[in-house]
Amino acid sequence: MFKWIKKSMLLKNILMNSVIILTVVVVISFVSYNYSSKVLKEAIEKELQAILETTISKIETLEHVYEGQMEMLTNQQTIRIYEKAPESNIRNIFRDFKDYNEGKVESVIIIGLDGQVFIDSENKRLMDEVYTDNPAFIDALTGINSWTDVMVSPLSEENIVIGMVPILDTEGNVTGVIASTVYFSQIKDIVDGVKIGKEGYAYAVGSDMITVAHPNPESIGTNLQDVGIPELTEAVVEMAQGKSGVVEYTYKGISKTNYYTSS
């Protein structure tokens, strides 16, 4: 007979202080006459842990790449003195940055200390955006790199995440924030790449527990709290808090064990 183990992990990128939450779920079917075998379960969990750690590493590497590029921009004199620099010079830097990341970066902006967009790469189409209360912007003002949660772009209506890096003056004071809008599809590709056997897959949710990446397109946009599984609904609260636990439930007639933990 076939038995199913469903293992999910809540992944928080603590290093980036990212508010992106990924719930990676891997499903394995296997033939076993002793489902409760401790050795078997431990072997499977160990394998899944390794896959999840690899997934985290790939996402962190992607974020590091963009942060490094933005840090290079903030080291340019034109960006450091953005309030006094000619707009054309800043836009040229933005253009080169977008050309280098063609198809991966939607826009680049500089945000003033008041949370207002000072200049954008999109012919002023983003000038009305305000980031005063955005957690990533608030973090960046303290001098650390940060990322927003998954959101919908006002330009393309595609899912995006925004990386924010503080702009420092010669004395190390934060004078503004440079932000790059990155297409979430790059993270989705990493999540979609998690495969184990014929049934293994992964999906991603935002901090609001809304699904933003899933092998079944119809599941995208679904809130985990609305899937109609009481046990999972209760666990969502703990998932959002970064806690660990195990949830057992039946879905479409199949008994599953859902294990989750924070990275």
C-alpha positions, 0 to 999 in steps of 0.5 A, spaced: 500 500 500 502 507 499 503 511 505 504 519 504 508 523 509 507 531 508 512 535 511 512 542 510 517 548 513 516 555 514 522 558 512 524 565 514 530 569 512 533 571 518 539 574 515 535 579 511 530 580 516 526 578 510 518 578 511 517 573 506 515 566 508 516 560 504 512 554 506 515 548 503 511 542 502 514 535 500 510 529 499 513 522 498 509 516 496 513 510 498 511 502 500 511 500 507 508 496 511 510 499 517 509 507 517 510 508 524 518 506 523 522 511 527 528 509 522 524 510 516 521 517 518 528 519 521 531 518 514 525 521 510 525 527 515 533 528 514 533 528 506 527 533 506 531 537 511 537 537 506 532 539 501 529 545 504 536 548 507 538 547 499 532 551 497 533 557 503 541 557 501 539 559 493 534 564 495 539 567 500 544 567 495 539 571 490 538 576 495 545 577 496 546 578 489 541 584 489 544 587 495 551 587 493 549 590 486 545 595 490 550 597 495 555 598 489 550 603 487 550 607 494 558 607 493 557 611 487 558 619 489 552 621 484 547 616 489 551 618 495 549 626 494 542 624 490 539 630 493 544 635 489 546 630 483 543 632 476 537 627 475 540 625 468 546 622 472 542 618 477 537 616 471 543 613 467 545 609 473 538 606 474 538 605 466 545 601 467 542 597 473 536 595 469 540 593 463 544 589 467 538 585 470 534 585 464 528 581 465 529 580 472 528 587 475 522 592 474 524 598 477 529 602 481 528 608 486 531 612 491 526 613 497 527 619 502 528 619 509 520 621 509 518 615 506 517 619 499 520 617 492 525 622 491 526 619 484 525 613 480 527 609 473 520 609 470 519 616 468 516 618 475 510 613 474 512 611 481 513 618 485 506 617 488 508 611 492 509 612 499 513 607 504 513 611 511 510 605 514 513 599 510 517 595 515 523 594 510 523 601 509 523 602 517 529 597 517 533 600 512 533 607 516 536 603 521 542 601 517 540 594 515 539 591 508 531 589 508 526 586 503 519 587 503 513 581 503 511 579 496 506 584 493 503 586 486 507 591 482 503 598 481 506 598 474 506 590 471 501 587 476 506 582 477 508 579 484 514 582 486 519 583 492 523 590 493 530 590 496 532 596 500 539 598 502 541 604 506 544 610 503 550 613 507 554 619 507 561 619 509 560 619 516 555 613 516 549 617 517 543 614 513 540 619 508 536 615 504 534 608 501 535 605 494 530 600 492 530 595 487 523 591 485 525 584 483 520 580 480 518 574 484 518 569 479 525 568 480 524 566 487 518 562 484 522 558 480 527 556 486 521 553 489 518 550 483 524 546 482 524 542 489 522 535 486 522 529 490 520 523 486 513 523 482 509 527 488 514 532 491 513 539 490 513 546 494 509 552 495 510 559 497 506 563 501 507 570 504 506 573 511 499 573 510 499 566 508 496 567 501 499 562 496 504 566 491 507 560 488 504 553 487 505 547 482 497 548 481 496 555 478 489 555 481 492 554 488 495 561 487 492 567 491 489 562 496 489 563 503 492 557 507 486 559 513 481 558 507 483 551 505 477 548 509 482 544 513 481 545 521 488 542 523 492 546 518 488 553 519 490 552 527 497 551 525 497 557 520 497 562 527 504 558 529 507 558 522 506 565 522 510 566 528 515 562 526 514 556 531 515 548 530 510 543 530 506 537 527 499 537 524 495 531 522 489 531 517 486 528 512 485 531 505 481 528 499 481 521 503 489 521 504 491 521 511 497 526 511 502 528 517 504 536 516 511 537 519 513 545 520 519 549 523 522 555 522 529 556 519 
